[in-house]
Amino acid sequence: MAVPKKRISKQRKRKRRTHYKAETRALRTCEQCGDPKLPHRVCSSCGYYRNEAVVEVEID
């Protein structure tokens, strides 16, 4: 079984792990209302998806 000869420092370990980041979410503007929404999802503010009313949204 392989055993490391020297201890890996915290700095070296953290440098290696810098690539594991959370990516920013891709947002698109809604074609109906112009609000930002996730792609391939129903707009939460107007309820439209691909220019069709899919969900009725209650306005407060």
Phi, psi and omega per residue, in radians:
M1 nan 2.354 -3.092
A2 -1.329 2.381 3.113
V3 -2.212 2.285 3.134
P4 -1.146 2.451 -3.115
K5 -1.337 -0.639 -3.120
K6 -2.244 2.661 3.124
R7 -1.265 2.408 3.087
I8 -1.489 2.200 -3.079
S9 -1.189 2.812 3.123
K10 -1.084 -0.689 -3.116
Q11 -1.109 -0.785 -3.129
R12 -1.146 -0.708 3.131
K13 -1.137 -0.732 -3.116
R14 -1.239 -0.568 3.074
K15 -1.101 -0.687 -3.133
R16 -1.179 -0.590 -3.071
R17 -1.558 0.082 -3.102
T18 -1.179 -0.323 -3.100
H19 -1.400 -0.224 3.126
Y20 -1.550 1.496 -3.105
K21 -2.119 2.738 3.009
A22 -1.364 2.272 -3.132
E23 -1.460 2.664 3.093
T24 -1.258 2.542 -3.106
R25 -1.336 2.412 3.139
A26 -1.389 2.063 3.133
L27 -1.962 2.506 3.062
R28 -2.121 2.782 3.056
T29 -1.544 2.468 3.120
C30 -1.215 2.401 -3.118
E31 -1.257 -0.442 -3.123
Q32 -1.478 -0.967 -2.999
C33 -1.853 -0.310 3.115
G34 1.524 0.003 3.112
D35 -1.337 2.660 3.089
P36 -1.220 2.447 3.117
K37 -2.580 2.825 3.074
L38 -1.310 2.492 3.130
P39 -1.171 2.575 3.138
H40 1.108 0.534 3.108
R41 -2.323 2.733 3.052
V42 -1.254 2.437 3.123
C43 -1.196 2.275 -3.090
S44 -1.359 -0.317 -3.101
S45 -1.605 -0.581 -3.121
C46 -2.041 -0.328 3.104
G47 1.461 0.271 -3.125
Y48 -1.735 2.589 3.013
Y49 -2.485 2.121 -3.095
R50 0.928 0.861 3.102
N51 1.055 0.421 3.051
E52 -2.208 2.409 3.078
A53 -1.289 2.033 -3.090
V54 -1.863 -0.685 -3.071
V55 -2.248 2.403 3.043
E56 -1.459 2.223 -3.119
V57 -1.875 2.237 3.104
E58 -1.432 2.316 3.118
I59 -1.667 2.178 -3.129
D60 -1.422 nan nan
